Amino acid sequence: MAIRDYQPQQFTLFFSNPKDILGNEHLCFVVDDIVEYIDLSKLPNKRGTVGAPCYDYRVLIKILFYGYATGTFSSRKLMSSCQENISYLYLTRQQIPNFRTISDFRKNYQSFLEECFVKIVKAAKEIGLIKLGLVSLDSTKIRANASNQKTFTQDELKEQIERIEKSIDDAIKLDEAEDKLYGTDKTGNELPEDIKDQKKRLKKIKQALNKAKKENKQKINLTDADANFMKDKQTIQTNYNCQLAVDNKTKLILANNVITNPADSSEVKTQVETIEDTFQEKPKELLADSGYYSVDNLAYLQGKQIKGYIPHQDDARNIKNIFKDKQGLFDKRIFKYNRIKDQYTCPEGNILHKKTIQSKKGLTLYQAKDCPQCTKQKLCLRGKARFRHIARYTTMEDSIIKMRNRLISKTGKAKYSQRAPTIETPFGHFKKNLGFRQFFCRGRPAVLTEFKLLCIGYNIRKIAPFIYNFKRKIQFTLALN
């Protein structure tokens, strides 16, 4: 058997062609091509400035894009990868930036990195990868870079402030007394290190308390004051609420956001407007779970002429029944509404007359009078209620019924069934494949940039198979400018 030549004493500066080792379709070559064509004109020009030469922006961008695409997020680990990993060595052309340089670039150029996400998806749209037909919207909770034990109520923060202020006063008085007793070789103006540390902590606590009062927060975290306590499955953690809008055809992420509110309903308008701003075109249809349901959202989608598929929270409790169109005997849908008389009739023939109008919620309440004599009241009334009430949205009830009928139609069932597989693809990739379950940065602006880097890395992986074709690659890279 022949043996390959092996000469351990012979060192080569680099492989003659990295593609001989990695293969022509390796992801690092796609990242390299994309970053080379991204417009960097908005970044400051540091050529000719005094001091040690800085790294080319493209080197740092490639490191971050490839790192977030493949599961390396820490700046120290990224630096190690530049020393050890052939993919990074190729991307940086054997330059090894310090971890602080990588970290500072990620921190100092947040807006530019966020713009890169928009540039990449716009280029994908320009070459025909995105059609903006059916779009899925969903969210997931991701841990903040903060300990739950560092979360305090406003009263607890006030107690800490009082305790630290007293400790500082006592320490200063003791220091002054000892100076008088023993003398000192200092000027007498210096503060002991332990008092300096407490003053820093006092300042931080006061800032957190002011933020909690300003934003009307019951609890706030000292490590990351923007993060909130949110329920994630069975646990309550210090989290951020991460939002995605995904194209159902290509699974590309079209828009994203990080919010501090545990509720999702406010994001329908935000995500649709973000998509419109990016592509100058709105999606034709939108899929979302019941967390995004609100009458205001239905009205917004109707005004935008976007066909929505969003189940009501009551239907979500038993989502199988809505798709089987099962109706209980005394479900609201069985009560017949008379538009002329503005009243409901129950299945037993009793009339529900208009009772009150809740103008703030836009609801009209209807109440039956004959419930005490009805033989079916135990099946109809809940708890200790003596009369049956029906609530009807004054202006939006028809839209609510239309939404429900759309969901239980054959076409609606088929489309809504695509929602979970589409939207769970990126979330599953982030958490399962990349192991990204906690942010490395702190504060919502930095966390938003980090999440967009995750989305950029994901989109590049999705785009890569389409642009291995040389002609399409040229079209895509030209579209980036």
N, C-alpha and C positions, 0 to 999 in steps of 0.2 A: 504493500500500500504506500502510495506517495505521501510525503509529509510537507506541509506548507513551510516556507522559509520563515524562520523566527530568529531575529537578532535583537535581543533585549538591550544591547549597548547602543543601538542606533536610534536616535530620536528625530522625529519629524516635527517641524514647527506646527503644521496643520495638515489635515487630509487634503489631497489634491482637489477634491470636489466633495463637499459635505453631502451632496445628493447621492453619491455612491454609498454612503453609510445610512442616511436617513430615508432615502427613497424620494422620488420626484414629487409625491403628493403629500409630503409631511406638512403638518399645520404651520410650522415655523416659517415656511416659505410663503404661505398665504399671508401671515401676519407681516412679514417683511415687505411684500409687494404693496399691501394696503397702506402701511405707514409711510412708505416712500412717496406715495402720491397724495397724502393728506396735506392740505394747505396749512402751513405754519406761520403765515404772515401776521397773525394776530399776536403771536408770542414775541416778547421783547428781543431785540437784536443785541446780543452781548459780544459780538465780534469787535476786537480792538479795545475792549475794556481792560482796566488795570487788574493784575492778579493772575493767579494760576488759570490756565485754560479750562473752560467749563466743557462738560460733555454736550455733544450734539443732542438737541431735543429728541430727535428721532430714535436715538439709542434708548433713552429713558422711556419713551412711549412704547417702543417694542417690548421692553422688559415688562412693563405693566400689563399690556394687552395679552401677551403670551402667558404671563403668570396667572392672570385672572381667567384665562381660557383653560388652563390645565391644572389649576388647583394649588398654586403657590401665591400666597397673599402677603405674608410678612416681609418687610423690607430686608430684614437680615437673611431670611431664607432665599430671597430673590438675589441678593449679593452672592450667597453661596452657590446658587445655581449658575450664576455668571462665571464662577470659577471652575465648576465641575461638569456642567451639562453642555453637551455639544450643540444642542438647539440654541441655548442662550449665547454660547460662544460665537455661533454663526450670526445671530441677530445683532450682537454688539460688535462684531468683527474683532473679537478677543479683547475688548475693553471691559474693565471691571469697576463700575461705579460703586462707591461706598454706600452702605445701607442708608446713611443719613441723607445722601444726595437723592436717592430714590424716594425716600419718605418725604423730603422737602418738596420735591417736584410734584408728588401726588397732592400735597397739602396746598402748595402755592398756586397751582394752575387748575383749580377745580372747575372753573367755568369752561376752560378750553377742553378738558377731558370730557365734560358733559356734552359739549358741542360735537365732539367726535362721534358720540353715539348717534346724533342726528344725521351727521354727514354719511355715516355708513348705511343707515336704513334708507336715506334718500337715494343713495347710489343704487341700493338693491331695488328700489321702486323704479328707478330710471331704466334699468335693464330688464324690467318685467318680472322680477321675482315676487313682488308684492302687488296684489290686485285690490286690496281694501274691500273685499266682499264681506265675508263673515269674520268677525273679530270676537275673541273671548276675553273676558275681564275677570280677574280674581286677585286674591291677596294671600300672603303668608306672614306669620310673625317670625322675626329673626332677633335673637338675643342681642342686646346692647353690650358694649364693652364696659359693663358696670356691674358691681355686686348688688344683689338684692338687699344685703345688710346695710348698704349705704343709702337706702331710701328712708326718708323721714317725713313726718307730718309737720305742718307749720308750727304747732305747739312744741314739738320735740326740738325743732331748730331754734326756737326762742329760748328754750331751756339750755341748749348748748351754748348759745351766745352769752347768756347770763353767767354760766359756769366758767367759760373761757375768760370773759372780761374780769371776773372776780379773781381768777387764777393769775392773770397778768398783773392786776393791781397788787395782789399779795406778793408776787415775785419781785416787783419793782420796789415795794416798801422794804422787803427783806434785804434786797441788794443795797439800797441806800443806807440801811441800818448797819450792814456789815462794812460798807465803805467808811462810815464814820468811826466804827470801832477799830477796824484793822488798817485803814488807809488803803490807797489804791495807786497803782502805777499807771492807770489809764486816765483819760480826760474826764471820765464820769458821764459821758454822753452815750457810750456804747450800750446796746441792749444785749443781754445774754442770748445765746443761740436758741435756747428752749423757748424764750419769750418771742423771738423772731418767728419761729415755727408756728407758735400759737397765734401770732398776729396774722400770719398768712392764712391759717385755717379759719380764723375769725372772719377775715375778709371774704373768703370763699363761702362760708355759711351765710353771711349777710347777703351776698349776691344771690345765692340760691333762694333765700327767704323772699327777697324782693321779686324774683322771677315767679315764685309760687303765688305770691299775692297778685301780681300783674296778670298772670294767666289763669287765676282762680283755680290753682291746683291744690288738691287736698294733700298729696304726697309729691315729693321731689327727690331725685337722686343726686347726691353730692358729686359723684364721679362724672355722670353724664346727665346734666339737668334737663336735656331735651327728651330723654327716653321716658317711657311711661310703663306702669304696671299693666300688662295685658294678659288675658287668658289665651294660652296656646295649648289646645287639646285639653289635657287634664291638669295642667300646671299654670300658675300665675307667675310670670317672670318680668324682669325689666327688659322690655322689647321695643322694637320698631315695627310698624305695620307697612309691609312692602307690597306695592301694587304693580301689576303687569297688565298690559293689553297685548294680546298675541294674535297674529294672523293665523287663521285656521288652516290655510292651505300649506304654507311653508313652515309654520311653527316659529317664524321670526318674531322677535319682540319689537312692537311698534312704538310703545310708550311705556314709561315707568315712573314711579314716584315712591318716596318714603314719607310717611306721615306719622304723627305722634298720637293721632286719634285712633282708638281701637275699632271704631265703627267704619264701615266701608261706603256707606250710602253717598257721602259727599264726593266720591271719586268718579262717578259716572260722567258728570259734566267736565271734570278736570281732565280725564283721560281722552274724552272725545275732542275737547278743545286742543289738547296737545297734539293729537293725531292730525287735526285740521291745520294747525300751525306748521307742522312738519311737512305735510304732503300737499297742502292747499286742496284737500279733498277729505270728505268725511266717510266713515265706514257705512256700508249699506245696511248691515245687520249686526246686532250686538247680543252676545250671550253672557249672562252673569248669574250668580247664585242669589239666593233670597236676601243675603246681606246687603245687596245693592238695591233692594226694592224700596221704593218710596213713591208716593203719588207725585211729588215734584219731579222725580226722575222720569216717570212715565210721561208727564207733561213736557219735559225737556226733549225727550226722544221723539215725541209726537211732533213738537215744533220743528225739530231738525229733520223730520221725515226719515228717521232711522228706525227700522223695524227691530224692536226689542224682544228678547226672550228672557224675562226675569220673573220667577215665581214669587208669589206672596209668601210671607213668613209662615202663615197658617198652613199653606199647602206644603211648605218645605218640611213641616213636622212629619208629614206622611207623603213624601214625594211620589211614591208608587201609585197612590190613589189618584193623584192629579192626572197621571198619564194613563191610568185605566178609566178615568172619568167616573170614579165611584162617588156617589152622593148619598149622604145620610138622609133619612126621612125628613128631618127638620133642619137640614143644611140651608144656609141663606139662599143658595141657588134655587131651592125648591119653592121659595116664597115668590109669588107672582107680583110684579110691580105694575101699577096702573098709572101711566104718565098723565092722563087727563085729570084723574082725581087725586094724584100724588099720594098714593097709599099702597100698602102691601096687603096681600091676602095669604094667610098661612095654609098649609095642606088640609087643615080641618075646616077651612072656610071662614075663620075669624079674621076681622079687619085690624090692621095695624095703622093707626092714624099718626100724622106728624105731631111730634111732641116738642122738640127743641132744635135749635140750630146752633152748632158750635162754630162760630165764624172763624176762630183761629185755626182750627183743623179743617175747615171746609166741609164739615159733616152735618147731615140732617138725621135726627133720631126719630124712629117710628116705634110706637108702643101699642101692644094689644091690650084690650080691656077684659076679654072673656076668658083669660087663662085659668082663673080659679075654678071655673065650671068645666074645663076641658079634661077629657079622660086621658089625653096623651101628654099632659103637662110634665110628668116625670121624665119623659123622653125628650122633651123640648127645652125645659128650663135647667139652668145650671146652679148648683149650690142652693142657697136660700132665696134665690130670686122668685118673686111672685108673678111677674109679668115678663113676657118675651119682648126684647128690643131688637130692632134691626137698624144698623147704621149705614147710611148711604152718602157717598161723596157727592156733593151738590153739583159739581161741574165735571168730575173725572170718572164717575161710576161707569159710564159706557166704555171708557178707555181701559178700565180695570177688567171689565168683562171681556173686552176684545183681546187683551193680553192673555187672559186665562184660556180663552177658546183657541188662541194661536198655539199655546203650549200643548194643549191636548189634541191638536190636529195631527194627522199622520206626518205631515211635513215638519211640524213643530217638534214632535217627538224625535224625529230623525236628526234634526239640527241640534236640539239641546243635548242629545246623547254625545255629540262631538265636543262639548264644552270641557268636561273633565280630562279626557285624554290630551286635549290641546294645551290647556293651561297648566296641567300638572307636569308636563314635559320639562319646562325650564326650572320649575321649583324643585322637582325631583333631581334634576341635574345638579343644581346648586348644592342641595343638602346631602344627597346620596353619593353622587359621583365625585364631586369636588370636596365634600365634607365641610361646606361653608354653613355653619350653624350659629356663628357669632361674628359681629363686626369687629374689625381691628381698630377702626377710628372712633372718635368720640365727637358728639355734637351733630345735629341733623345735617348741616351743610357738608361736613366731611363724610358722614354716613351715606348721604345721597350720592356723592361722587363715587364712593366705593361700590355702591349698588349698581351704578351705571357702568362701572368697569366690569362688573360681573356680567351685565347684560351685553356689553360690547364683546367680551370673550365668548359668550354663548352664541351671539349672532355670527361672529366670525366662523365658529365651528359649523354653523348651519349653512353659511354662504359658501364655505370652502368647496364642497362637492360640485357646486354649480359653476365655479370659476376655474376649475382645473383645465377646462377648455380654453385654449390660448386666446381665441377671438373674444369670448365672453369676459375673460380676465382683463383684456385691454379695455373693453367697454366699461367694465366696473371701475377700474382704476382711473380712467378718464372722467367718469362721473363723480369721483370724489372731489374734484376741483370746482 
